[in-house]
């Protein structure tokens, strides 16, 4: 081998590629920005090429960076596959999992597909809903595991699996207006609560122009120009950008995704819980 690969280098590289900035990647990986920069410098020196175009505010992958991203994700995935296959290859049973829609859409498909590939005798039943509805169903015994959005300063319990930096977001063609038109999910929703509390503290006038429990519905409304919204920095779809200069808006505190599980879990459910936590660490260490 002409070079060696360090897991932290790979996780740092993937985090920057996913978030678009060294600062957000540092928050995701749990290292300082200077430490992240050093890891990327070492990686680029090992590969003898530049992986990122740093000429704009939002870091973009170079052509070779795009090529290497697929390999980096595959290497991390293979590490977990080897661990999973050796530890518990024959687990079986039924698992009831509840999750927020945006997290399920953006991150879970690959995680669950990988789990099913390694454990084909497990039956997965996945439901998407708002966090408080998931918690209510969990307390009623409807789920074995739930992933929930929470305010880390107020809600404890469970296992943190993901940190979500939140940003104000608008359509690429959006024009500033007063009062602010907002596109938000109905109550109960942590993004909605964060948005309204921040605007009220800043004494910014607002009104809600569109409400939908569906992420796809809210995204469509934002793209149609019906208002601005709050989204995780890592989950901005094409046609929507983070608001930076065009409107002066208050900062939004981070949210968390936490995994909650029943005390009397089956072996299959325990394995899925562990798989989710490790898989998200492999996307970018918390």
Backbone torsions as a table, in degrees:
resi	resn	phi	psi	omega
1	UNK	NA	129.9	178.5
2	UNK	-76.0	-13.4	179.6
3	UNK	-153.6	164.3	176.1
4	UNK	-115.3	151.7	-179.0
5	UNK	-112.5	126.9	176.9
6	UNK	-97.5	137.3	-177.6
7	UNK	-59.7	-40.2	179.1
8	UNK	-63.5	-37.2	176.8
9	UNK	-61.6	-44.3	-179.7
10	UNK	-64.6	-44.2	179.9
11	UNK	-64.9	-38.4	178.3
12	UNK	-65.4	-44.3	179.2
13	UNK	-60.6	-46.0	-179.7
14	UNK	-64.5	-41.5	-178.9
15	UNK	-62.3	-42.0	178.4
16	UNK	-65.8	-43.2	178.8
17	UNK	-61.1	-36.9	-178.0
18	UNK	-76.8	-39.3	-173.2
19	UNK	-94.1	-26.4	179.1
20	UNK	86.8	-3.7	178.2
21	UNK	-142.2	150.5	177.2
22	UNK	-69.1	-33.6	-179.1
23	UNK	-64.6	-48.6	178.4
24	UNK	-65.4	-37.1	178.6
25	UNK	-64.6	-39.3	178.7
26	UNK	-62.3	-41.9	177.4
27	UNK	-62.5	-41.6	-176.9
28	UNK	-67.7	-44.1	-176.6
29	UNK	-80.2	-19.3	180.0
30	UNK	81.5	32.0	176.3
31	UNK	-128.0	167.8	175.7
32	UNK	-74.3	160.0	179.9
33	UNK	-63.8	-36.4	178.9
34	UNK	-66.0	-36.3	177.9
35	UNK	-66.5	-39.8	177.7
36	UNK	-63.6	-44.2	-179.8
37	UNK	-60.6	-39.6	179.3
38	UNK	-65.0	-41.4	179.0
39	UNK	-61.6	-42.2	-179.5
40	UNK	-69.0	-38.0	177.4
41	UNK	-60.0	-45.2	179.0
42	UNK	-63.4	-41.2	-179.3
43	UNK	-64.8	-44.5	179.9
44	UNK	-66.0	-36.0	176.7
45	UNK	-65.8	-39.1	178.7
46	UNK	-65.0	-39.1	-177.9
47	UNK	-87.0	-10.8	180.0
48	UNK	58.7	40.8	176.9
49	UNK	-160.2	162.8	175.2
50	UNK	-89.1	132.3	-179.4
51	UNK	-96.8	-21.5	-177.2
52	UNK	-128.3	144.0	170.6
53	UNK	-92.9	113.2	-174.4
54	UNK	-101.6	17.4	-174.6
55	UNK	-79.3	-16.4	179.1
56	UNK	-114.9	169.7	-178.3
57	UNK	-62.7	-41.7	179.0
58	UNK	-93.7	116.7	-175.6
59	UNK	-65.8	135.1	179.3
60	UNK	-122.3	150.7	177.3
61	UNK	-72.2	141.2	169.6
62	UNK	-76.5	177.3	178.3
63	UNK	-60.4	-42.3	178.6
64	UNK	-72.1	-30.7	175.6
65	UNK	-64.1	-42.5	176.0
66	UNK	-58.7	-42.6	179.7
67	UNK	-64.4	-43.7	-176.2
68	UNK	-72.3	-26.5	-178.1
69	UNK	-58.2	-43.6	179.5
70	UNK	-61.9	-41.1	178.3
71	UNK	-67.0	-41.3	-179.0
72	UNK	-60.7	-45.2	179.1
73	UNK	-65.5	-37.6	179.5
74	UNK	-65.7	-39.6	179.8
75	UNK	-63.9	-45.0	178.7
76	UNK	-63.5	-42.8	179.9
77	UNK	-63.3	-38.5	179.6
78	UNK	-66.1	-33.7	176.8
79	UNK	-59.7	-46.9	179.9
80	UNK	-69.1	-38.1	-180.0
81	UNK	-60.0	-43.9	179.3
82	UNK	-61.5	-44.5	179.5
83	UNK	-62.2	-46.0	-176.6
84	UNK	-65.9	-43.6	-178.2
85	UNK	-64.1	-40.8	-177.5
86	UNK	-72.6	-39.7	-173.7
87	UNK	-73.3	-47.6	-172.2
88	UNK	-152.1	77.7	-174.0
89	UNK	-78.3	-20.9	-169.7
90	UNK	-114.4	23.2	-178.8
91	UNK	-65.5	146.8	179.3
92	UNK	-148.3	166.4	179.1
93	UNK	136.8	-174.8	179.6
94	UNK	-113.0	137.7	-179.1
95	UNK	-127.7	130.8	176.3
96	UNK	-106.3	113.0	-175.8
97	UNK	-117.9	132.0	174.4
98	UNK	-112.4	141.7	-175.3
99	UNK	-153.9	149.8	171.6
100	UNK	-63.9	148.5	-174.1
101	UNK	-63.4	-43.8	-175.2
102	UNK	-66.0	-39.7	178.3
103	UNK	-66.3	-40.8	179.6
104	UNK	-63.4	-38.9	-177.6
105	UNK	-72.1	-39.5	-171.9
106	UNK	-87.7	-42.6	-171.1
107	UNK	-111.4	-38.2	-168.5
108	UNK	-71.1	-30.6	-177.1
109	UNK	-52.1	-48.4	-179.9
110	UNK	-67.8	-37.4	-180.0
111	UNK	-63.8	-47.2	-178.4
112	UNK	-71.9	-36.0	177.6
113	UNK	-62.7	-40.4	178.8
114	UNK	-64.4	-41.3	179.9
115	UNK	-64.0	-44.3	179.7
116	UNK	-64.4	-36.5	178.9
117	UNK	-62.1	-41.2	-177.6
118	UNK	-83.2	-23.8	-177.2
119	UNK	-132.3	71.4	-173.0
120	UNK	-66.1	-17.1	-178.6
121	UNK	-89.7	5.5	177.0
122	UNK	-93.4	134.1	176.8
123	UNK	-100.3	120.8	-179.6
124	UNK	-101.3	129.3	172.7
125	UNK	-119.0	107.8	-172.9
126	UNK	-112.7	132.2	177.7
127	UNK	-125.8	138.8	177.9
128	UNK	-106.5	137.5	-179.6
129	UNK	-164.2	174.9	174.3
130	UNK	-71.6	153.8	-173.0
131	UNK	-56.1	-49.9	-176.7
132	UNK	-65.2	-31.7	175.5
133	UNK	-69.0	-36.8	176.9
134	UNK	-64.8	-42.7	179.2
135	UNK	-63.4	-41.4	178.3
136	UNK	-62.4	-44.5	178.2
137	UNK	-65.0	-37.1	178.5
138	UNK	-63.2	-43.7	179.1
139	UNK	-66.8	-25.8	177.7
140	UNK	-87.2	0.0	178.1
141	UNK	84.3	18.6	-177.9
142	UNK	-82.8	-17.9	-177.4
143	UNK	-129.0	149.8	171.0
144	UNK	-87.9	-38.0	179.8
145	UNK	-135.9	144.5	171.5
146	UNK	-137.4	143.8	169.5
147	UNK	-102.9	127.3	-174.7
148	UNK	-129.9	147.7	170.9
149	UNK	-84.7	138.6	-178.7
150	UNK	-149.1	159.2	170.7
151	UNK	-86.1	112.2	-175.6
152	UNK	-63.2	-18.3	179.4
153	UNK	-83.0	-18.3	-173.7
154	UNK	-116.9	-36.0	-173.7
155	UNK	-110.3	121.5	178.9
156	UNK	-111.3	179.2	179.5
157	UNK	95.2	157.2	-178.2
158	UNK	77.6	-174.6	-178.9
159	UNK	-116.8	123.4	178.2
160	UNK	-67.6	127.1	179.2
161	UNK	-117.1	-15.4	-176.9
162	UNK	-160.0	139.7	174.2
163	UNK	-106.8	131.2	-175.3
164	UNK	-114.5	102.6	168.7
165	UNK	-69.2	126.8	-177.8
166	UNK	-99.9	144.7	179.4
167	UNK	-135.4	152.9	167.8
168	UNK	-74.3	138.7	-175.5
169	UNK	-137.3	147.1	-178.6
170	UNK	-144.3	164.8	175.1
171	UNK	-67.2	153.6	-178.0
172	UNK	-59.1	-27.9	-177.9
173	UNK	-97.8	11.4	-174.5
174	UNK	-64.5	139.7	175.3
175	UNK	-115.4	132.8	-178.9
176	UNK	-57.5	146.4	179.3
177	UNK	-149.2	159.8	176.3
178	UNK	-131.8	134.1	-8.7
179	UNK	-67.6	165.0	-179.5
180	UNK	-66.4	132.8	172.5
181	UNK	-91.2	127.9	-175.2
182	UNK	-114.8	142.0	172.8
183	UNK	-115.6	113.3	-173.6
184	UNK	-142.0	159.3	172.3
185	UNK	-73.9	157.1	178.4
186	UNK	-71.0	165.7	172.4
187	UNK	-65.4	144.7	-1.7
188	UNK	-90.2	131.6	178.9
189	UNK	-151.6	126.1	-177.1
190	UNK	-66.2	-34.3	179.0
191	UNK	-65.6	-41.6	177.7
192	UNK	-61.4	-47.5	-179.4
193	UNK	-61.5	-42.9	179.2
194	UNK	-62.3	-44.0	-177.5
195	UNK	-63.1	-50.7	-175.9
196	UNK	-67.5	-39.7	179.4
197	UNK	-64.1	-42.6	-179.6
198	UNK	-65.3	-41.9	179.9
199	UNK	-67.4	-40.0	179.1
200	UNK	-65.2	-40.7	177.9
201	UNK	-63.4	-36.7	179.9
202	UNK	-84.6	-2.0	-179.9
203	UNK	58.2	42.7	176.1
204	UNK	-96.6	124.2	179.4
205	UNK	-69.6	143.6	-177.7
206	UNK	-151.3	162.2	167.7
207	UNK	-148.8	150.5	-179.5
208	UNK	-91.3	115.6	-176.2
209	UNK	-94.0	-21.0	-176.5
210	UNK	-154.3	134.6	179.3
211	UNK	-133.1	131.2	176.8
212	UNK	-149.1	139.3	174.3
213	UNK	-74.8	-8.8	-177.2
214	UNK	-96.8	130.1	175.3
215	UNK	-60.1	-43.7	-179.3
216	UNK	-60.5	-39.3	178.8
217	UNK	-64.3	-42.9	179.1
218	UNK	-67.4	-40.7	178.1
219	UNK	-61.4	-43.2	179.4
220	UNK	-62.3	-39.9	179.9
221	UNK	-66.1	-40.9	177.9
222	UNK	-63.9	-45.1	179.6
223	UNK	-63.3	-28.3	178.8
224	UNK	-79.9	-4.1	177.7
225	UNK	86.4	18.6	-178.0
226	UNK	-79.6	-10.0	178.4
227	UNK	159.6	-175.9	177.6
228	UNK	-104.3	166.1	-177.3
229	UNK	-143.9	-178.1	174.6
230	UNK	-117.8	129.5	179.8
231	UNK	-139.8	156.2	171.4
232	UNK	-62.4	140.3	-178.2
233	UNK	-58.5	-27.9	-177.0
234	UNK	-85.3	-2.8	-171.5
235	UNK	-123.0	29.9	-179.2
236	UNK	-80.1	120.3	-179.3
237	UNK	-78.8	169.5	176.8
238	UNK	-59.8	137.8	179.2
239	UNK	92.8	-4.2	179.0
240	UNK	-128.6	135.6	-176.6
241	UNK	-129.1	156.3	175.6
242	UNK	-69.9	137.9	179.2
243	UNK	-78.9	123.6	-179.1
244	UNK	-119.9	-66.1	-171.9
245	UNK	-104.2	-27.6	-171.1
246	UNK	-67.5	-26.9	176.1
247	UNK	-136.9	133.9	176.7
248	UNK	-87.1	106.2	-175.9
249	UNK	-120.3	153.1	-179.1
250	UNK	-68.7	151.4	177.0
251	UNK	-64.8	148.8	177.5
252	UNK	-109.8	131.8	177.7
253	UNK	-70.0	152.0	178.4
254	UNK	-65.0	155.3	169.6
255	UNK	-113.9	172.1	177.4
256	UNK	-130.2	151.4	166.2
257	UNK	-105.1	124.6	-179.7
258	UNK	-121.4	149.0	177.8
259	UNK	-103.0	124.8	176.3
260	UNK	-114.2	139.8	-177.8
261	UNK	-138.6	151.4	178.7
262	UNK	-68.3	155.4	-179.4
263	UNK	-69.7	-32.4	-174.8
264	UNK	-103.6	50.3	-176.9
265	UNK	-68.6	146.8	171.4
266	UNK	-72.7	166.2	178.2
267	UNK	-60.8	-39.5	-180.0
268	UNK	-61.9	-44.4	-179.6
269	UNK	-66.0	-39.1	176.6
270	UNK	-61.0	-40.9	179.7
271	UNK	-65.8	-40.4	178.5
272	UNK	-66.1	-42.1	178.2
273	UNK	-57.4	-46.3	179.5
274	UNK	-65.1	-39.4	-179.8
275	UNK	-63.5	-43.3	179.8
276	UNK	-62.0	-47.5	-178.9
277	UNK	-61.2	-48.1	-178.7
278	UNK	-67.4	-37.2	-179.0
279	UNK	-65.2	-41.8	179.7
280	UNK	-70.4	-31.8	173.7
281	UNK	-65.0	-33.7	-178.9
282	UNK	-75.2	-27.4	173.8
283	UNK	-67.0	-46.7	174.7
284	UNK	-169.4	122.2	-175.7
285	UNK	-58.5	141.5	-178.3
286	UNK	-80.7	NA	NA
